[in-house]
């Protein structure tokens, strides 16, 4: 259907514009920050689990 092809073409054109307009250094920085925060969260959970296990081992 011609209308579907026109819509698809417009969607692809719009998506290409979004990709081309992306501020790569800014997006890269945001990704790095998100990865660091995720790693910190995982480390905090591991620490919490270790503390809980240590506490439980002290109970009679």
Rosetta constraint file for C-alpha pairs under 8 A:
AtomPair CA 1 CA 5 HARMONIC 6.49 0.50
AtomPair CA 2 CA 6 HARMONIC 6.15 0.50
AtomPair CA 3 CA 7 HARMONIC 6.11 0.50
AtomPair CA 4 CA 8 HARMONIC 6.04 0.50
AtomPair CA 5 CA 9 HARMONIC 6.00 0.50
AtomPair CA 6 CA 10 HARMONIC 6.15 0.50
AtomPair CA 7 CA 11 HARMONIC 6.12 0.50
AtomPair CA 8 CA 12 HARMONIC 6.16 0.50
AtomPair CA 9 CA 13 HARMONIC 6.16 0.50
AtomPair CA 10 CA 14 HARMONIC 6.12 0.50
AtomPair CA 11 CA 15 HARMONIC 6.10 0.50
AtomPair CA 12 CA 16 HARMONIC 6.08 0.50
AtomPair CA 13 CA 17 HARMONIC 6.30 0.50
AtomPair CA 14 CA 18 HARMONIC 6.41 0.50
AtomPair CA 15 CA 19 HARMONIC 6.36 0.50
AtomPair CA 16 CA 20 HARMONIC 6.08 0.50
AtomPair CA 17 CA 21 HARMONIC 5.95 0.50
AtomPair CA 18 CA 22 HARMONIC 6.23 0.50
AtomPair CA 22 CA 27 HARMONIC 7.44 0.50
AtomPair CA 23 CA 27 HARMONIC 6.10 0.50
AtomPair CA 24 CA 28 HARMONIC 5.87 0.50
AtomPair CA 25 CA 29 HARMONIC 6.09 0.50
AtomPair CA 26 CA 30 HARMONIC 6.22 0.50
AtomPair CA 27 CA 31 HARMONIC 6.16 0.50
AtomPair CA 28 CA 32 HARMONIC 6.21 0.50
AtomPair CA 29 CA 33 HARMONIC 6.20 0.50
AtomPair CA 30 CA 34 HARMONIC 6.15 0.50
AtomPair CA 31 CA 35 HARMONIC 6.16 0.50
AtomPair CA 32 CA 36 HARMONIC 6.20 0.50
AtomPair CA 33 CA 37 HARMONIC 6.16 0.50
AtomPair CA 34 CA 38 HARMONIC 6.10 0.50
AtomPair CA 35 CA 39 HARMONIC 6.16 0.50
AtomPair CA 36 CA 40 HARMONIC 6.11 0.50
AtomPair CA 37 CA 41 HARMONIC 6.11 0.50
AtomPair CA 38 CA 42 HARMONIC 6.26 0.50
AtomPair CA 39 CA 43 HARMONIC 6.16 0.50
AtomPair CA 40 CA 44 HARMONIC 6.12 0.50
AtomPair CA 41 CA 45 HARMONIC 6.25 0.50
AtomPair CA 42 CA 46 HARMONIC 6.22 0.50
AtomPair CA 43 CA 47 HARMONIC 6.13 0.50
AtomPair CA 44 CA 48 HARMONIC 6.05 0.50
AtomPair CA 45 CA 49 HARMONIC 6.16 0.50
AtomPair CA 46 CA 50 HARMONIC 6.20 0.50
AtomPair CA 47 CA 51 HARMONIC 6.15 0.50
AtomPair CA 48 CA 52 HARMONIC 6.17 0.50
AtomPair CA 49 CA 53 HARMONIC 6.18 0.50
AtomPair CA 50 CA 54 HARMONIC 6.14 0.50
AtomPair CA 51 CA 55 HARMONIC 6.07 0.50
AtomPair CA 52 CA 56 HARMONIC 6.10 0.50
AtomPair CA 53 CA 57 HARMONIC 6.17 0.50
AtomPair CA 54 CA 58 HARMONIC 6.66 0.50
AtomPair CA 55 CA 59 HARMONIC 7.02 0.50
